Amino acid sequence: MIAREQYEDINYKPFLFFVVFGARGDQLEVSASRHHVEGMPEGLEFNCLNRSEHADYINGFFEGPLGDILQEENPDLLARCREAEDCVVIQGEIAEDDRLDYMRDVIGIGKAFFEQGAAGILDMLTFSLYSDNEWTESFFEKDVNAQNHVKILLSEDDGRCWIHTRGVLEFGRPELSLYTDNENVDEYIQIINQMIFYSGQGVFFDGTYTLHTGSGNTYKVRSEFVDDFDNEDFNNAYCRVEVVEG
C-alpha cells in the first residue's frame, strides 16, 4: 500500500487518460510479482481499437497541435506509433484515491503492454509520448512521485513568465499557475515543483503555505482555488499561486 501522507478527501478524484499504441488488450498478461500490479484500478476502462474499424479516432492522436508537439519531441517514436494497427485506450476516474496504489498499478500495466510489444504510451493529460525505456526509467520500480508525472510549462505573457502545470489531475488535485518576472523563474519553478509533490501526497492548496525549496530558500505562498474545470489552459480546475514572502 502506498499511502498519501497528507491526503484530504475533498471529492476531487484523479482522472487518467493513456493510449497504448501497438498492443491488444486481449493479449495482455500481467504478473503481480513482476509488474507490481495488485489489480485493475476501479473506475478505469480499457477500450481496444484497431485501424480497420477506428482509423479516424486513432489518427486524431497524431493531428493538430498535439501531433505537432509529439513530432517535435520524438519524431521517430511518433512514426512507430503512427504505424501501429492496434491501440488500447485507458481512461477513467479513479474511485479509491487515498492511496497511490492506482498509479503503481497503471505503471505496471503499462510495462506489461511494452513486454507484449507496444510501440509507445501516450499520456493525454501531459501530451507526453513514452517508449519502453522512457516508461521504465521514469516510473517503473520507482516511488510514485507526482513530480515525475506532471509537466511544468513556461510561457511568456505581457513580458512576464507564466509557470503552469499539466497532469496534476492524475493525482486528483488542481493544476498550478504562477506569474513572475524573468529573474525569479528558477526559484519559482522550485516552488511549483514542491507544490506538485505535496499535491501527489494529497494536499489541496487553498490558503497560505510555507514552502522550502531545494536551493535552501523559504517562501510563503498564497494559493487560491479557481473552480473552473472547463478552462482550456488546463483541462482541469487550477490554483492561482502568488509568492507573498521570501
C-alpha positions as CSV (number, residue, x, y, z in Angstrom):
1,M,0.0,0.0,0.0
2,I,1.3,3.5,-1.0
3,A,-0.2,5.9,1.4
4,R,-0.8,9.6,0.6
5,E,0.6,11.0,3.7
6,Q,-1.4,14.3,3.7
7,Y,-4.5,13.1,1.9
8,E,-7.7,15.1,2.3
9,D,-10.9,13.7,0.9
10,I,-12.4,16.6,-1.0
11,N,-14.3,14.5,-3.6
12,Y,-11.8,15.6,-6.2
13,K,-10.9,12.4,-8.0
14,P,-7.9,11.6,-10.2
15,F,-8.5,11.2,-13.9
16,L,-6.2,9.2,-16.2
17,F,-6.1,9.0,-20.0
18,F,-3.4,6.9,-21.6
19,V,-3.2,5.5,-25.2
20,V,-1.1,2.4,-25.7
21,F,-0.1,2.0,-29.4
22,G,0.8,-1.3,-30.9
23,A,-0.9,-3.5,-28.3
24,R,-4.1,-5.5,-27.8
25,G,-5.9,-5.8,-24.5
26,D,-7.0,-9.3,-25.1
27,Q,-3.3,-10.5,-25.2
28,L,-2.2,-8.7,-22.0
29,E,-0.5,-10.8,-19.4
30,V,0.1,-9.1,-16.1
31,S,2.1,-10.6,-13.2
32,A,1.5,-9.3,-9.7
33,S,5.2,-10.1,-8.7
34,R,6.9,-8.9,-11.9
35,H,4.8,-5.9,-12.7
36,H,3.8,-4.9,-9.1
37,V,0.1,-4.9,-10.0
38,E,-2.4,-5.7,-7.4
39,G,-5.5,-5.3,-9.5
40,M,-7.3,-3.1,-12.1
41,P,-8.0,0.3,-10.5
42,E,-11.7,0.8,-10.1
43,G,-13.0,3.4,-12.5
44,L,-10.6,2.8,-15.3
45,E,-12.0,1.5,-18.7
46,F,-9.9,-0.3,-21.3
47,N,-11.1,0.1,-24.9
48,C,-9.4,-1.9,-27.6
49,L,-9.3,-0.2,-31.1
50,N,-7.9,-1.1,-34.5
51,R,-7.4,0.8,-37.7
52,S,-9.8,-1.2,-39.8
53,E,-12.7,0.0,-37.6
54,H,-11.5,3.1,-35.8
55,A,-8.9,4.7,-38.1
56,D,-10.3,8.3,-37.8
57,Y,-10.3,8.1,-34.0
58,I,-6.7,6.7,-33.9
59,N,-5.4,9.3,-36.4
60,G,-6.8,12.0,-34.3
61,F,-4.0,11.4,-31.8
62,F,-1.4,12.4,-34.4
63,E,-3.1,15.5,-35.8
64,G,-3.4,19.2,-34.8
65,P,-1.5,20.8,-32.0
66,L,-1.0,17.5,-30.2
67,G,0.6,16.0,-33.3
68,D,2.9,19.0,-33.7
69,I,4.1,18.6,-30.0
70,L,4.8,14.9,-30.4
71,Q,6.5,15.4,-33.7
72,E,8.9,18.0,-32.2
73,E,9.7,15.9,-29.1
74,N,10.3,12.5,-30.6
75,P,9.6,12.1,-34.3
76,D,11.0,8.5,-34.5
77,L,8.8,7.2,-31.7
78,L,5.8,9.1,-33.1
79,A,6.3,7.4,-36.5
80,R,6.4,3.9,-34.9
81,C,3.2,4.7,-33.0
82,R,1.5,6.0,-36.1
83,E,2.2,2.7,-37.9
84,A,0.6,0.6,-35.2
85,E,-2.5,-1.3,-36.3
86,D,-4.0,-1.6,-32.8
87,C,-4.2,0.6,-29.7
88,V,-5.7,0.4,-26.2
89,V,-7.3,3.5,-24.6
90,I,-7.0,3.5,-20.8
91,Q,-9.3,6.2,-19.4
92,G,-11.4,6.9,-16.4
93,E,-11.9,8.5,-12.9
94,I,-10.2,6.7,-10.0
95,A,-12.6,5.7,-7.3
96,E,-10.1,4.9,-4.5
97,D,-7.5,7.7,-4.2
98,D,-6.5,7.8,-0.6
99,R,-3.5,5.7,-1.7
100,L,-1.3,5.8,-4.8
101,D,-1.7,2.1,-5.5
102,Y,-3.8,3.0,-8.6
103,M,-0.8,4.8,-10.2
104,R,1.6,2.0,-9.3
105,D,-0.9,-0.5,-10.9
106,V,-1.2,1.6,-14.1
107,I,2.6,1.9,-14.3
108,G,2.9,-1.9,-14.1
109,I,0.1,-2.5,-16.6
110,G,2.0,-0.1,-19.0
111,K,5.2,-2.1,-18.5
112,A,3.2,-5.3,-19.3
113,F,2.0,-3.8,-22.5
114,F,5.5,-2.9,-23.5
115,E,6.6,-6.5,-22.9
116,Q,3.8,-7.5,-25.2
117,G,5.3,-5.4,-27.9
118,A,3.7,-2.0,-27.5
119,A,5.4,0.8,-29.5
120,G,4.6,3.7,-27.1
121,I,2.3,5.0,-24.5
122,L,0.8,8.5,-24.8
123,D,-0.2,10.4,-21.7
124,M,-3.1,12.6,-22.9
125,L,-3.1,14.8,-19.9
126,T,0.6,15.9,-20.3
127,F,1.0,15.3,-24.0
128,S,3.9,13.0,-23.3
129,L,4.8,10.0,-25.5
130,Y,6.9,7.3,-23.8
131,S,9.0,4.5,-25.3
132,D,9.6,1.3,-23.3
133,N,12.9,2.6,-22.0
134,E,11.5,6.0,-21.1
135,W,8.5,4.5,-19.3
136,T,10.8,2.2,-17.3
137,E,13.3,4.8,-16.4
138,S,10.7,7.4,-15.4
139,F,8.2,5.3,-13.5
140,F,8.7,1.5,-13.2
141,E,10.0,0.1,-9.9
142,K,10.4,3.6,-8.5
143,D,8.5,5.5,-5.8
144,V,5.3,7.1,-7.1
145,N,6.2,10.8,-7.2
146,A,3.8,13.3,-8.8
147,Q,6.9,15.3,-9.9
148,N,7.8,12.5,-12.3
149,H,4.3,12.6,-14.0
150,V,3.4,16.3,-14.1
151,K,4.8,18.8,-16.7
152,I,5.8,22.3,-15.8
153,L,5.4,24.6,-18.7
154,L,6.8,28.1,-19.2
155,S,5.0,30.8,-21.4
156,E,5.5,34.5,-22.0
157,D,2.6,36.7,-21.1
158,D,2.9,40.5,-21.2
159,G,6.6,40.4,-20.5
160,R,6.2,38.1,-17.5
161,C,6.8,34.4,-17.3
162,W,3.8,32.2,-16.7
163,I,4.7,29.0,-14.9
164,H,1.9,26.4,-15.1
165,T,1.3,22.7,-15.0
166,R,-0.4,19.9,-16.8
167,G,-1.1,16.5,-15.2
168,V,-1.8,17.2,-11.5
169,L,-5.3,15.9,-12.3
170,E,-3.8,12.5,-12.4
171,F,-3.5,12.9,-8.6
172,G,-6.9,14.4,-8.1
173,R,-5.7,17.9,-7.5
174,P,-5.9,21.2,-9.4
175,E,-3.2,22.5,-11.7
176,L,-0.9,25.3,-10.6
177,S,-0.5,28.7,-12.1
178,L,2.1,31.4,-11.1
179,Y,3.3,34.6,-12.8
180,T,6.8,36.0,-12.1
181,D,9.4,38.3,-13.7
182,N,12.2,36.5,-15.6
183,E,14.7,36.9,-12.7
184,N,12.9,34.6,-10.4
185,V,11.9,31.8,-12.8
186,D,14.3,29.1,-11.5
187,E,13.3,29.7,-7.8
188,Y,9.6,29.8,-8.7
189,I,9.8,26.6,-10.7
190,Q,11.1,25.0,-7.5
191,I,8.1,26.4,-5.6
192,I,5.7,24.9,-8.1
193,N,7.7,21.6,-8.0
194,Q,7.2,21.4,-4.3
195,M,3.5,22.1,-4.6
196,I,3.3,19.3,-7.2
197,F,5.0,16.9,-4.8
198,Y,2.6,17.7,-2.0
199,S,-0.4,17.6,-4.3
200,G,0.7,14.0,-5.0
201,Q,0.7,13.4,-1.3
202,G,-2.9,14.6,-1.1
203,V,-2.6,18.3,-0.1
204,F,-5.3,20.6,-1.5
205,F,-3.7,24.0,-1.8
206,D,-6.2,26.7,-1.0
207,G,-4.8,29.2,1.5
208,T,-1.4,30.4,2.7
209,Y,1.5,28.0,3.0
210,T,5.2,28.0,3.8
211,L,7.4,26.0,1.4
212,H,11.1,25.2,1.4
213,T,12.8,24.8,-2.0
214,G,15.8,22.6,-2.9
215,S,18.0,25.6,-3.0
216,G,17.5,26.2,0.7
217,N,15.2,29.1,0.5
218,T,11.8,29.5,2.3
219,Y,8.8,31.1,0.7
220,K,5.3,32.0,1.9
221,V,2.8,31.5,-0.9
222,R,-0.9,32.2,-1.2
223,S,-2.9,29.7,-3.3
224,E,-6.4,30.5,-4.4
225,F,-8.5,27.6,-5.8
226,V,-10.3,28.5,-9.1
227,D,-13.3,26.2,-9.6
228,D,-13.2,26.2,-13.4
229,F,-12.9,22.7,-14.7
230,D,-13.7,23.9,-18.3
231,N,-10.7,26.1,-18.5
232,E,-8.9,25.2,-21.8
233,D,-5.5,26.2,-20.5
234,F,-5.6,23.3,-18.0
235,N,-8.5,21.0,-18.8
236,N,-8.8,21.0,-15.0
237,A,-9.5,23.4,-12.3
238,Y,-6.5,25.3,-11.1
239,C,-4.9,27.2,-8.2
240,R,-3.7,30.8,-8.7
241,V,-0.4,30.9,-6.8
242,E,1.3,34.1,-5.6
243,V,4.5,34.4,-3.6
244,V,3.8,36.8,-0.7
245,E,7.1,36.5,1.2
246,G,10.6,35.2,0.5
